[in-house]
Amino acid sequence: MSALKARLKATWMAGDYGHFARYLEAGAMDFFPALGIGPGTRVLDVACGAGQLALPAARVGAAVTGVDIASNLIDQARARARAEGLAIRFDEGDAEELPYDDAAFDVVFSLIGAMFAPRPERVAAELIRVCRPGGRIVMGNWTPGGFVGQMFKATAKHVPPPPGMPSPVLWGDEATVRERLGGGATDFRVARRMYPLEYPFPPADVVDFFFTYYGPTNRAFAALDAGGQAALRSDLEQLWSEHNRADGGGTAVAAEYLEVAATRA
């Protein structure tokens, strides 16, 4: 497990997720109202990346903490917060072993983040543990059948995931999420949402963008020889092109995710 964790950390530190996530900000702000936070709310952003939701939460007056396994992203998040004069605590840490006291937060959330940890039962237990009774746990997770789920499946044909690691997109299955969180949470509200993936360049360039900046795709591409790289590129370009709804040379794809909100029992 320690070797797997080191590999996963290296994966998320590869590329530049902070730059990559700039094109995800519109979808993140669509998700933001689900958090239901305001001034003084004690908030924990699990797998916070470079702060795309931690910063908006602090802007509305919440007391925000962000945690992520990738130390370079924590550095980026801290720099962004300093530049805006926002008092946010950012910690390097593991979603399976959160470095916080029991019941420390009013809202614990993760958007497209905690779903990638290798032991989901530990993630669920930690999200519950650090949330106060009556507080809220909120997640946004890619679904198995949505566009990103299809992209992961296409990539796994060329670079299989680590053995024994459950698929991250199982967090996007309603029955699975209810089972994982059901031991410590109640009052589930679940909805399927569409996340806008929009780029001002064509699908082939989007694939290159993922290869360059998105850690998991970057590492998958690097693990292949020239022939494998060409095959993976071809499959991903076809997938993006088939789902593209943009005119004028850009790319616009709607990716389904599961929005989950529950109350800590």
Sequence and secondary structure as in RCSB ss.txt:
>XXXX:A:sequence
MSALKARLKATWMAGDYGHFARYLEAGAMDFFPALGIGPGTRVLDVACGAGQLALPAARVGAAVTGVDIASNLID
QARARARAEGLAIRFDEGDAEELPYDDAAFDVVFSLIGAMFAPRPERVAAELIRVCRPGGRIVMGNWTPGGFVGQ
MFKATAKHVPPPPGMPSPVLWGDEATVRERLGGGATDFRVARRMYPLEYPFPPADVVDFFFTYYGPTNRAFAALD
AGGQAALRSDLEQLWSEHNRADGGGTAVAAEYLEVAATRA
>XXXX:A:secstr
 HHHHHHHHHHHHSS HHHHGGGGHHHHHHHGGGG   TT EEEEET TTTTTHHHHHHTT EEEEEES HHHHH
HHHHHHHHHT   EEEE BTTB SS TT EEEEEEESSGGGSS HHHHHHHHHHTEEEEEEEEEEEE TTSHHHH
HHHHHHHHS   TT   GGGGGSHHHHHHHHTTTEEEEEEEEEEEEEEESS HHHHHHHHHHH HHHHHHHHTS 
HHHHHHHHHHHHHHHHHH   STT EEEEEEEEEEEEEE 
